[in-house]
Amino acid sequence: MKKFICLFAIFAILISSVTIGSVSAAVSAEECDRLFAESMDGFLADQGISEAQFTAEKDLLYDINLETLGYLYTYEVNGKSGYTVIINNQGIYEVTESYFDAVNPYAECEGLYVYVLPFVYWEYDGEQFIDLASGATMTDELVEAFLEQAYLGSGEITNTSETVYYTQRNDNKYDLALSCPQYTNYTNRPSACAAIAGTNIVGFYDRYYDNLIPGFTAGVYFGEDLYVYNFADANVGAVLDILYDAMDTDPNAGATVAGFRSGLSSYVASKGRSITYYSLMSGGSFNYSSLKSRIDSGLPAVVFLQTYHISLITNGTNEETIEMMKSNANHVMAGFGYREITYTLTSGSQRIDRYISVASGQPGRPVGYLNIASNVSFNDAY
């Protein structure tokens, strides 16, 4: 941990001096910097490099719609150059490329850096797109064709805040642990939310069946009743990689519900255990009462969403602030608790907010609450 903090501090000093243009709210420069520092820390450790002198710079990356998508980091370690690409892919920050002793693919680019897909690099010169590998000008038809597959930074994440003013408030909540698993994309696999959710479920049960994640201790007790799950390490990352492949994850589209179920079942079976799925859907709709019963029985849940959000709730004196990060993307999350807040508003009317306590899989907000009635569409739930 100390090495990571020191390394991150070095990166922060070097990177912050680079002048860049304005950044869309959809891309967090701080989160990209953190992920870059973390990935470099792991890389240097893998290479057995305990001390290194290096410099790093970053440049904005744009999608085909010319919305900000992420950053290209270029660096030099012990005289050798490398580069790393980090993007905000449907709300999840991920490393899509990272190569040491390699040439910056945008080295000859004089316009905007447009990142289409891994190993597909374009330049926008103010009038047209140019493929940097071939030098060819991209026709409108080619651009349209790439739109179906390309990473897009626009229209994915919005942030809103609401303040609820009340005279009375009742908070009914229950969580399966003081701090439940909150693993994120430890190994930086693209479109990995299903595998991340599955890994969080495996991590939860590793508390009871400690061979589910070999070499890993699920958590620790504080006193007799309070249990806190540990953060992820390389052993958790290894399980994520296995589940990612077992679920037949498409790097551009993610995993299907069927792929999630079969992949998780096969992994659990390989550890001498079995898993049974019980639907939390009734007539095509999510059944919150079934979710509460599931949690009360000591069992976690998984939700498959078409649109979603992750809320943080801060209570004050007769007021509550709800910060909501919304996305119109598909997503999968593990649920480890529920929360129902009943307000008597200053107008005299009553309001009830019903939440699932979730592990989002997203580094910027790994835990939070999913309001089942706000900006959410349930495809399936177990």
Buried (B, 14 or more C-beta within 10 A) or exposed (E): EEEBEEBBEBBBEBBEEEEEEEEBEBBBBEBBBBBBBBBBBBBBBEEEEEEEEBEBBBBBBBBBEEBBBBBBBBBBBEEEBBBBBBBBBBBBBBBBBBEBEEEBBBEEBEBBBBBBBEEBBBBBEEEBBBBBEEEEEBEEEEBEEBEEEBBBBBEBBBEEEEEBEBEEBEEEEEEBBBBBBBBBBBBBBBBBBBBBBBBBBBBBBBBEBEEBBEEBEBBEEEEEEEBEBBEBBEBBBBBBBBBBEBBBBEBBEBBBBEBBBBBBBBBBEEBEBEBEEEEBBEEEEBBBEBBBEBBEEEBBBBBBBEBBBBBBBEEEEEEBEBBBBBBBBBBBBBBBBBBBBBBBBEEEEEEEBBBBBBBBBBBBBBBBBBBBEBBBEBBBBB
